[in-house]
Amino acid sequence: MRLPTEEQCLNYFEEYVVPKNIFKHCLKVREVAVFLAKKLTEKGLKINLELVDRSALLHDLFKAISLEELKPNELYNYEFSEEEIAMWKKLREKYEGMYECEIAYEIFKDKFPELASTIKKASDPKNKNKTWEELVVHYADWRVLKEEVVLTEERLYYLKQRYPGHDFVWEGHGTDLLVDEGKIFSELKFAPTELTREFNKHKD
């Protein structure tokens, strides 16, 4: 399996002038995803930790492109730079109508096919049979709000506020997430509500 090095991944954030707030979110999602993946491998599950690491790090590489505008709001007080806005405009024009995971798939599918597939399928609501790598990356993303590990309910509430008018969609995602959560934590010795505590203990 061919995967980009960590240096290559970090360079992608520079190449595509990813807003720093999104970059920091990706770093935290990677930390949580790798933490969960390692805990699961300790239980004997076969999970490609490097694939989890790279997929989680790059999962929102093109997130900004899916946003209708780049400017601070009541939920996210981040001042976007001129360079970030210029790249956002350029990429939105080039990849019009595509979501971030679709763009990542198109860019990485030839050079890093497993990475491209994992990023795309991890966030696909139609994918009801996720691999462990896809499952962990997707779940970690849901548990990280900005740069903090939060409960799924808090993340869901934020999404409803951030993207209003689609509550039924988010509720559906929330229901699916509980299924994924059950699968993950049936293998672990701590509950979903204890993830923040266990993750912080690991960091200390």
C-alpha positions in Angstrom: 0.0 0.0 0.0 1.4 3.4 -1.0 0.7 6.2 1.4 2.0 9.8 1.5 4.6 10.5 4.2 3.7 12.9 7.1 5.8 15.5 5.4 3.9 15.2 2.2 0.6 15.4 4.0 1.6 18.6 5.8 2.8 20.0 2.5 -0.6 19.5 1.0 -2.0 21.9 3.6 0.5 24.5 2.4 0.0 23.8 -1.3 -3.8 24.2 -1.1 -3.6 27.1 1.5 -5.9 25.3 3.9 -7.3 27.7 6.5 -5.5 27.3 9.8 -8.6 26.5 11.8 -9.3 23.6 9.5 -5.7 22.4 9.7 -5.9 22.4 13.5 -9.1 20.4 13.4 -7.5 17.8 11.2 -4.6 17.5 13.5 -6.9 16.8 16.5 -9.0 14.3 14.5 -5.9 12.4 13.6 -4.9 12.3 17.3 -8.2 10.9 18.3 -8.5 8.5 15.4 -5.0 7.0 16.0 -5.7 6.8 19.7 -8.9 4.7 19.1 -7.2 2.6 16.4 -4.4 1.7 18.7 -6.8 0.8 21.5 -8.7 -1.5 19.1 -5.5 -3.2 17.8 -4.6 -3.9 21.4 -7.8 -6.0 21.4 -6.5 -8.0 18.5 -8.3 -6.2 15.7 -6.3 -5.7 12.5 -6.2 -2.1 11.6 -3.7 -0.2 9.4 -2.6 2.5 11.8 -0.7 4.4 9.1 -3.8 4.5 6.9 -5.9 5.7 9.8 -3.2 8.4 10.5 -3.0 9.7 7.0 -6.7 9.5 6.2 -7.7 11.3 9.4 -5.1 14.0 8.8 -6.3 14.7 5.3 -10.0 14.1 5.8 -10.9 17.8 5.6 -8.1 19.0 3.4 -10.7 20.4 1.0 -13.4 21.3 3.6 -13.2 25.0 2.8 -14.4 24.4 -0.8 -17.7 23.1 0.4 -18.4 26.3 2.3 -20.5 29.0 0.6 -18.5 31.8 2.1 -15.3 32.4 4.0 -15.9 34.8 6.8 -16.3 34.8 10.6 -19.7 34.0 12.1 -21.2 33.6 15.5 -20.1 30.0 15.7 -16.6 30.3 14.2 -14.8 33.5 14.8 -11.8 32.9 12.4 -10.3 35.6 10.3 -9.5 34.1 6.9 -6.4 35.5 5.2 -6.3 36.9 1.6 -4.3 33.9 0.5 -6.8 31.5 1.9 -9.7 33.3 0.3 -8.0 33.5 -3.1 -7.3 29.7 -3.0 -10.8 29.0 -1.9 -12.2 30.9 -4.9 -9.9 29.2 -7.3 -10.7 25.7 -6.0 -14.4 26.3 -5.8 -14.4 27.2 -9.5 -12.3 24.2 -10.5 -14.3 21.7 -8.4 -17.7 23.3 -8.6 -20.5 21.2 -7.1 -18.1 18.7 -5.4 -17.8 17.8 -1.8 -14.5 17.7 0.0 -14.2 13.9 0.1 -15.0 13.7 -3.6 -12.2 16.2 -4.4 -9.7 14.3 -2.2 -10.7 11.1 -4.1 -10.1 12.7 -7.5 -6.7 14.1 -6.5 -5.3 11.0 -4.6 -7.0 8.1 -6.4 -4.1 7.4 -8.9 -1.1 7.9 -6.6 -2.7 6.8 -3.3 -5.8 4.7 -4.1 -6.3 3.2 -0.6 -6.0 6.6 0.9 -8.5 8.1 -1.6 -11.0 5.4 -1.1 -10.8 5.6 2.7 -11.3 9.3 2.8 -14.3 9.1 0.5 -16.0 6.1 2.0 -15.5 7.1 5.6 -17.8 10.1 5.2 -20.3 8.5 2.8 -23.7 8.1 4.5 -24.6 5.3 2.1 -21.6 3.3 3.3 -23.2 1.0 5.9 -20.3 -1.5 5.9 -17.3 0.6 6.8 -13.8 -1.0 7.2 -12.3 -0.4 10.6 -10.1 2.3 9.2 -13.1 4.1 7.7 -15.1 3.6 10.9 -12.5 5.1 13.2 -11.7 8.1 11.0 -15.4 8.9 10.6 -16.2 8.5 14.3 -13.2 10.6 15.4 -14.2 13.4 13.1 -17.7 13.4 14.7 -16.2 13.6 18.2 -14.0 16.6 17.5 -15.6 20.0 17.4 -13.1 22.5 16.1 -10.1 21.4 18.2 -11.9 19.8 21.2 -13.1 16.3 21.9 -16.8 16.6 22.7 -19.8 14.3 23.1 -21.7 13.3 20.0 -24.7 15.3 21.1 -22.7 18.5 21.3 -21.2 17.9 17.8 -24.7 17.2 16.4 -26.1 20.4 18.0 -23.3 22.4 16.4 -23.9 21.0 13.0 -27.5 21.9 13.2 -26.6 25.4 14.1 -23.8 25.7 11.5 -25.9 24.2 8.6 -29.5 25.0 9.4 -32.5 23.7 7.5 -31.2 20.1 7.3 -32.1 18.7 10.8 -33.5 15.5 9.4 -30.3 14.8 7.6 -28.2 15.4 10.7 -30.6 13.2 12.7 -30.1 10.4 10.2 -26.3 10.8 10.4 -26.6 10.8 14.2 -28.6 7.6 14.2 -26.0 5.9 12.0 -23.2 7.2 14.2 -24.7 5.5 17.2 -24.5 2.2 15.3 -20.8 2.9 14.5 -20.2 4.0 18.1 -21.6 0.7 19.4 -19.4 -1.3 17.2 -16.3 0.6 18.3 -16.9 0.6 22.0 -18.1 -3.0 22.2 -14.4 -3.7 21.8 -13.2 -1.2 24.4 -13.2 -1.1 28.2 -14.4 2.5 28.4 -17.7 4.1 27.4 -18.2 6.7 24.6 -18.8 9.3 27.4 -15.4 8.6 28.8 -13.4 9.1 25.5 -12.3 12.7 26.5 -11.0 11.5 29.8 -9.2 8.5 28.3 -7.8 10.5 25.5 -6.4 13.1 27.8 -4.9 10.5 30.1 -3.1 9.1 27.0 -1.7 12.5 26.1 -0.5 13.1 29.7 
